[in-house]
């Protein structure tokens, strides 16, 4: 099975359209389409990792074809990155973090800038200064 076929299979196994997968990893739908066709365009390793996470498949299987396609339930729990763990108790802060994580990659910096500007208006501190 080719890498292109594994990407398509993983996406379909997860029940995602090309547009939904693209949105989940912050690329254009056409990028996913190119990755799934037999042309010279291959995803970067970081995008392969994001595809594996979004589709719930083993990265090694997706990248090389070795191993099992799906994560076992124990592996799925163990593979949650520390940065993805939800250790936030304040519901408003949680909404902010989840909205940030759902935002496309290119929109994240402007979101942070807006929040920093709002915070500086309230606190009088300059934007981007240490606490």
C-alpha positions as CSV (number, residue, x, y, z in Angstrom):
1,X,0.0,0.0,0.0
2,X,1.4,3.4,-0.9
3,X,1.6,6.4,1.5
4,X,-1.1,8.1,-0.5
5,X,-3.4,5.1,-0.1
6,X,-2.7,5.0,3.7
7,X,-3.6,8.7,4.1
8,X,-6.9,8.1,2.2
9,X,-7.7,5.0,4.2
10,X,-6.9,6.7,7.5
11,X,-9.1,9.7,6.6
12,X,-12.0,7.5,5.5
13,X,-11.6,5.2,8.6
14,X,-11.9,8.4,10.8
15,X,-15.0,9.4,8.8
16,X,-13.5,12.7,7.7
17,X,-13.9,14.5,4.4
18,X,-10.8,16.0,2.8
19,X,-12.1,19.4,3.8
20,X,-12.6,18.3,7.4
21,X,-9.1,16.7,7.7
22,X,-7.6,19.8,6.1
23,X,-9.3,22.0,8.6
24,X,-8.2,19.8,11.5
25,X,-4.6,20.2,10.6
26,X,-4.6,23.7,9.2
27,X,-4.0,23.2,5.5
28,X,-6.0,23.7,2.3
29,X,-8.3,20.9,1.1
30,X,-6.3,20.8,-2.1
31,X,-3.2,19.8,0.0
32,X,-5.0,16.7,1.3
33,X,-6.2,15.9,-2.2
34,X,-2.6,16.1,-3.5
35,X,-1.3,13.9,-0.7
36,X,-3.9,11.3,-1.6
37,X,-3.1,11.2,-5.3
38,X,-0.1,9.6,-7.0
39,X,1.8,12.7,-7.7
40,X,5.1,14.1,-6.4
41,X,3.5,16.1,-3.5
42,X,4.1,14.4,-0.1
43,X,3.2,15.9,3.3
44,X,5.8,17.1,5.7
45,X,6.5,15.0,8.7
46,X,4.7,17.4,10.9
47,X,1.6,17.2,8.7
48,X,1.9,13.4,8.7
49,X,1.9,13.5,12.5
50,X,-1.2,15.7,12.5
51,X,-3.0,13.4,10.1
52,X,-2.2,10.5,12.3
53,X,-3.5,12.3,15.4
54,X,-6.6,13.6,13.6
55,X,-7.4,10.2,12.2
56,X,-6.5,8.2,15.3
57,X,-4.0,5.9,13.5
58,X,-0.4,5.0,14.4
59,X,2.1,7.4,12.9
60,X,4.5,4.6,12.0
61,X,1.8,2.8,10.0
62,X,0.8,6.0,8.2
63,X,4.4,6.9,7.3
64,X,5.9,3.5,6.6
65,X,3.1,0.9,6.4
66,X,4.7,-1.0,9.3
67,X,2.7,-2.0,12.4
68,X,-1.0,-1.7,13.1
69,X,-3.2,1.0,11.6
70,X,-5.3,1.8,14.6
71,X,-4.2,2.7,18.1
72,X,-5.1,0.3,20.9
73,X,-7.1,2.0,23.7
74,X,-4.1,1.9,26.1
75,X,-1.8,3.5,23.5
76,X,-4.4,6.1,22.7
77,X,-4.5,7.2,26.3
78,X,-0.7,7.1,26.7
79,X,-0.1,9.0,23.5
80,X,-2.0,12.2,24.6
81,X,0.7,14.9,24.5
82,X,1.1,16.9,27.7
83,X,0.3,20.0,25.7
84,X,-3.1,18.5,24.8
85,X,-4.0,17.5,28.3
86,X,-6.9,19.6,29.7
87,X,-5.7,20.7,33.2
88,X,-7.7,23.9,33.2
89,X,-10.4,24.4,35.9
90,X,-11.7,27.8,34.9
91,X,-14.5,27.3,32.3
92,X,-13.8,30.7,30.6
93,X,-10.0,29.9,30.3
94,X,-10.9,26.4,28.9
95,X,-13.2,28.0,26.3
96,X,-10.3,30.3,25.3
97,X,-7.8,27.4,25.0
98,X,-10.2,25.2,23.0
99,X,-11.0,28.1,20.6
100,X,-7.3,28.7,20.2
101,X,-6.6,25.0,19.4
102,X,-9.5,24.9,17.0
103,X,-8.3,28.0,15.1
104,X,-6.3,27.5,11.9
105,X,-2.6,27.8,12.5
106,X,-2.3,31.1,10.6
107,X,-5.0,32.7,12.8
108,X,-3.4,31.8,16.1
109,X,-0.9,34.7,16.3
110,X,-3.5,37.4,15.6
111,X,-5.8,35.8,18.3
112,X,-3.0,36.0,20.9
113,X,-2.3,39.6,19.9
114,X,-6.0,40.6,20.4
115,X,-6.0,38.9,23.8
116,X,-2.7,40.7,24.8
117,X,-4.2,44.0,23.7
118,X,-7.3,43.5,25.8
119,X,-5.2,42.5,28.7
120,X,-2.9,45.5,28.4
121,X,-5.9,47.8,28.3
122,X,-7.1,46.3,31.6
123,X,-3.7,46.0,33.4
124,X,-1.7,48.9,31.9
125,X,1.2,46.6,31.1
126,X,2.8,46.6,27.6
127,X,1.9,43.8,25.1
128,X,4.0,40.7,25.3
129,X,5.9,41.6,28.5
130,X,6.6,39.0,31.1
131,X,4.3,38.8,34.1
